[in-house]
């Protein structure tokens, strides 16, 4: 299991924006350069983050992006799910519509559900208030 490059870049972009002084906007170019993210790919990521309520965008020459909430109110899980959709570590955790003929009698379903719960808890506990400076 590996985090997608898109989700990784989204986390890095939000971390960068969380480090800016209150009221300061981050431009696509600034974020791309600071985080070594390809600009065109970053533009798509920032659009997704804006559409999903993580960021607010401002148009125009002096435009840019800022967080929609305080860094402490945005968890790693919020960002990952804004990019990837609901997090499931196995199809068994998607519910009865997972497509598995053995859903009701699946011996692994409880195990995967517990692992997913632990992962989501860890991602929810970590917010960008903890990582504003780029150091833990």
N, C-alpha and C positions, 0 to 999 in steps of 0.2 A: 504494500500500500504506500502510495507516495502522493504528496500534495501536488497539484498541477502547477505548472509554471505561472499560469494566470493568477491562481490564488496566492502563490508566493509573492508575485509582484504586487498584488493588491494589498497584502499585509505590509509590504515594504513601503508602498506609497502612503498608506494610512499612517504608518509609523512616522514617516517624514512629515506629513501634514500636521500630525499631533505635536511635533516638536517646534512648530512655528509659533511666534508670539501671538497672543490673542488678537484677533482682528486682521492679521496678515494673511493674504491669500498666496497659495502656491500655484505657479503656472505649470502647464504640462512640461515645458522645456526645463524648468528648474528641477522638478521632481524626477524627470527622466535622466537628467545629467547626474543629480545627486545620488540616485539609486541604481544607475547603470541599467535602465530599462529602455528598450527600444520605444521611441516616441509614438509611433503609430499604434503599437500594441497597447501602450499606456493610455492613449486616448480612448480606446475601446473599454479598457478596464475602468477608467474614471467615469465614463458614461454609465457603465453598469452600477458602479458604486453610488452614483448620483440617483439613478432611477430607483435603486433599492433603499434610499434614505440614509446612507452612510455619509455622503458628502452633499454639499450645496455648491452649485456652480454659478459663476458670475460671468456674463458675456462681455465682450468689448476689449479694447486695448489694455485696460487696467484690470481685466477679469482674471479669473483663476478659480481655485477650489479651496474650500475649508471644510472642516468636519461639521456635521449637522448637530452633533452633541459634544459634550466634553469628552476628552480622551478616556476618562474612567468609565464612561457610559457605553463605550464601544468595545465589545469583546472580540477576540480572535474568531470565535464562532460566528458572530454577526457578519464579519467580513467574508469569511469562507463561504457561508451560505448565501451571501449576496452575490457571490461570483459563481458558485457551483450548484446552488439550489440546496434543498434539504440534505444533510449529511447522513449517509447510511454506509456502514462499513461492510455490509453484506446484504444480499437481496432478501434474506430472511427477515431483516428488520423493517422492511418496507410494508409489512402487513400481509393480509391474505391475498392481495392482488399481486404478489411477487412473481407469480407465474410458476411456482413450484407445486407439483402435484402432491407433495408430501408435507405441505405447510402445517397441517393440523397435528401430524405425528413427528415432525422434525425434531431430531435429537439435539441439533445444534442451535436451534432458534433462541433458547434462553441464554446460552453462552454468548452468542453474538449480540443479543439485546443488552446484556450486562456490559460487554466490552464497549459497545456504542455509547451507552449511558456514561461510562467512566470517561471516555474520550470527550464527549460533549461537555461534561462537567469541567474537565481540565481546560478546554478551549474557552468556556464561559468565564472561568475564574481569571483568566489572563486578559487584561484590558490594556489599552494604550496609555493609560496613566502611569503604568509601571515601566513603560519603554519609551518615554518621550525623548530622552537624551540619546537613544541608540545604545545605551549600556543598561544592564540590569542592575 
